[in-house]
Structure formats: C-alpha cells, structure tokens
Amino acid sequence: MKSSRAYLNRIFEFVIEKAIFLAGILSIVFVFLIFLFLIKEGFSLFRTYSIFSFLFGTKWYPISSPPQFGIVPLLLGSVAVTLGAILIAVPLGIGSAIYIAEIAPRWLREILKATVEFLAAIPSIVLGFIGLVTLAPLVKKLFHLPTGLTALSGSIMLAFMAMPTIVSMMEDAFTAVPKSYREGALALGATRWEMIRRVLLPASASGMLAAIMLGIGRVIGETMAVLMITGNAARIPTGLTQPVRTMTATIAAEMGEAVQGGNHYFALFAIGIVLFIITFLINVTASFLVRSQRK
Amino acid sequence: MIRLNPKMTEKIVFFLLLVATLVIVIPVMLITVMILTNGAGTLSWEFLTQPPRLGMRAGGIFPAIVGTVYLVFGTLCFALPVGILAAVYLSEYARDNWLTRLIDIAIINLAGVPSVVYGLFGLGLFVSFLNFGTSIIAGSLTLTIMSLPVIITASREALNSIPQSFREASLALGATRWQTVRRVVLPNALPGIMTGTILALSRAAGETAPILFTVAAFYLPSLPTSIFDQCMALPYHLYVISTQVPNIKPGIQYGTALVLISMVLVMNVVAVLIRTHFRKRKLW
C-alpha cells in the first residue's frame, strides 16, 4: 500500500517536472510561433505582389484597383513620429531621471516616482483620448494649422508615453554605479553636479543608451494613441506638422475592412513582419547594452 | 563669457533638471484631474449597469465592463499557471546554459513585441487557424501571451529572493525537488508572484490593440453567454465613442475613461498593498 503511493508520487513528480520544463521553454515557442504566423500570412502577399514593390513602393493605396501596397509612406510616418518623440523624450527623460534618482529629497522622490509609475499604468487609449481633446487643438492653434492631428502631436504624445520606460531604466542604470565611484569624486572636492556629469553619467552610459532604445521600441510599437492623434494620411511626410500614418496605426485601422485571405489582409501581416523585426533588433541590442554595463 | 563658479552652475543645472521633471509630472496630474472632474458627473448607477442606447450616445457601459472583467479573468486562468511554472523552471531547475540564455532572449523580445502585432498573431493563430472565431477565448489567449513576460519575470524574481537555506533545509529532510518547490519555495514567493500577476493583468485590462481583431465587438448590448462569443470591452468602447460616434456628449467619454482608469488603478493599488503587507511579515 505504502509503496504504491510512493510509486504514484514518483509518477506525479515526473509529470509535473516535464510540465515545468514545457512551460519554461514556452516563451521560445511563442516567439517562434509569432514569427511563423506573421511569415505564413505576410508572405502570401508576395505570391502575387512583388516584395520589391512592397518594400520600396511609395504609394499605399490598398483599395484602389489595382491596389498598391508600398510601405515607404508608412515606414517614414513611423520614423517621423519616432524621431520627433525621441528629440523630446531624451533630454526630458535624462533630466528627470537624474533629478529623481540623485537630487530630489526623499519625500519628493517617492511622490515623483509614484507619479511616473502612475503614468505607466494609464492605458494608451485613455492618453490617446485626452490627447485628442487637449493636445491636438493646442497644436492646431499654436502652429496655425488646418488640423491638429499631425506627426508633431503624435511625437509629443509618444514622448510622454515613453517617459516611464526611459526614466525607470535610467534610474536602474544610475543605481548600478558603485557607491565608491561617487564617494571618490565627492572626496576629491567635486560638487554634486560635477560628480554626476563626470562620473555618474559616463559610468552608466550603456545603461542609459539601453533605456533610450527601449523607449524607441515602445514608441514604434505604440498603436492606439498614434492612430487617434496623427491624422492617418498615408503620404510621405515632408514635415512634422503634417498628418502621417504609422505602420502600427495602419494595421489597427485597416484590418477590420480587409477581407480575410485577400492581398490587403496579407499586406497588413507583412507590415507586422517589418515591425516584429525592428523591435526584435532593438530589444536584443538593449539587453546586450544592459548586460555590458553590469560587467 | 562669464565663468560661473561650480556652486552657481550646480544651482542652475539642478533647477533645469527640476523643470524637466515638472514638464513630465504636471501633465500627469492635470490629466488625472481632468478625467476626474469631467467624468465624475456621468457616473451613476444607470451608467454602470445599463447597456448603451441611441447609438451609444446615451445609456451606460455595462456590457463593456463585463466584457473587460471576463477578458481579465480569462487571461488570469491561462497566464497564472503557465507563468508560475515557467518561472519555477527558470529559477529552480534551469542551469546556466545556452537554453536558458535563449529563453531569456525570448522573454525580453516577447515583452517588446508591439501590442498590435500580438493582435495579428491572435488573429492568425486563435481566430483563424484554431478556428475559435472572434471570441473571448481568442482574446484572452492573446492577452495571455502578452502578459506572460511580465508574470514570468516578476515570479522569477520572487522565487530567486527565497534564501537558499530554505531549499537546503527541505531537501535535507528528505523532500524531493518538486516537494521543496511546492511546500517551501512557492508559498513564500506567493506575494511577489501575486503582485506581478495583478500588475500584468491591469495592463491587459487597458490594452486595445490585441483585442481589436480577436474579441472586441463594436456594439453588443447583450452579454456573452459562452467563451466563444464576442464581447464589448472598455478600452475598445472608449476608442469607438471618441473617434467613431459624432456628436456624443463628452461626459460619456470621460465617464468611460474614468471607469477604465479606476479599474486599472485599483488593481495597481491592490498589487502594491500585497507587496508592502508581506514585505513586513517576511520570514527572512
């Protein structure tokens, strides 16, 4: 009796350990599956539409006849919005990360950190809605534009949304700098700012770069807020004050109308492949940078 | 050029850094106040318990609330067991080899995949290939995969923080590896796991892009009756009424935003409370 129970236990343990192993490698399986399904649907486009025209075509007219699926305007739309967002987010992010991590008194630091964490928790659809009713009219008025739904509004919005990622990752990078570095600088008579500029910032440079890269990843992948606020004109942008359309917004806006199994449907998956590859490269590079600082 | 002395430079720079911080923090506070003041007036028993009427220009948001609750619960059912087991593997079983490094890279990348790409994947795998159709189960599974990296990472940290001596004591008493995990390691790591899971779910509750093609219904006043039904969801409903419905009262939009943000916030607060509560009672 006792031995049969021990036997059952052994079987159970065997099964559960196999389940644990399966769950462990599931992340790899999912990354692989995501890529596989994007390829499976996306590459169907290239059976009837040349991959060259997709990658280098300058016109995205998915429902004209014949339809044109040139991704260049969408890619440039994403690039324009991302560049704008980075120009705003990097100086602000570095500045506030330094302030929160190194300068603010303890009580203020807790409040500031909680606020930034709260910003991270606000769903992007809510920020998109608020941007639509406040930021877009403001941009329209300030720059005397026919519409406030422009790349610039999107950039400001996205810079704001990337902030929690950038600030908290940079804080981590600062904390990873050994205490002796700071103490050494201060002992030599440096002011706190001189210590930050000459010791802390250089020592955490790769971690800061990783923070910026993850911020970029967040910005490129953001969908709903961008869809609502950038005006959705699939044209090649020539300036930040024009309406643009990003890759993510195109997928979100057009999938509902695309006929399943049609070229338009496949083309949206093909955009997905491009997005997946871009974010994959960004994330691998960023994690490499984080690791190199720890060493 | 005037040469500033170091003390003066420091004062000026610190002031500029404070300004940079305020540029981020003040809008967050303004947004919060704006949603609260404009949305609070709409909140009523009717708004929370009635379906939308008159082309969503009147009535409530009950089906959207229920839909989001179903989706969060569905995600919990799939993501929690898988997430815990995966974290147990990485923390208790995995050796430091190429496979573990590959898993690490995979988790980092899953965390960075754009949410709309998860939507595409859910559409391709769950809706079409597995033939679940646009349904709660397809949406929950899509959100599950999106939430896994957060849950795995948080659970793994919780497991790693358990002192090695706990495991050694259990193994020395003759317990097997799984018994040690089940009776000693997991119970002590539970608060950390719960915190991470709730945070991941709060993110899932607010996501729109992954549910756009996998579950969300534009307008569906009746409640879903099975996991293969479509349902409305709060984030998508907010998207619909702020971009697709002209001449709607702003109060309804702000009210919906307020309900969504409150749900997310309550989950966040619960997560933080669990963390601080158990940190005080830590056994080590």
Interface residues (C-beta under 8 A of the other chain):
Chain A: E13 I16 E17 A19 I20 F21 L22 A23 G24 I25 L26 S27 I28 F30 V31 L33 I34 F37 L38 K40 E41 P91 L92 G95 S96 I98 Y99 I100 I103 A104 L112 T115 V116 E117 F118 L119 A121 I122 P123 S124 I125 V126 L127 G128 F129 I130 L132 V133 T134 F160 M163 V167 T191 R192 W193 E194 L214 G217 I220 G221 E222 T223 M224 M228 T248 I251 A252 M255 G256 Q260 L268 F269 G272 L275 F276 T279 F280 I282 N283 V284 S287
Chain B: P6 K7 T9 E10 V13 F14 L16 L17 L18 V19 A20 T21 V23 I24 V25 P27 V28 M29 I31 T32 M34 I35 P81 V82 L85 A86 V88 Y89 L90 Y93 A94 L99 L102 I103 D104 I105 A106 I107 I108 N109 L110 A111 G112 V113 P114 S115 V116 V117 Y118 G119 L120 F121 L123 G124 L125 S128 F129 I145 L148 P149 I152 T176 R177 W178 Q179 S202 R203 A205 G206 E207 T208 A209 L212 F213 P235 Y236 L238 Y239 S242 T243 P250 Q253 A257 L260 I261 V264 L265 N268
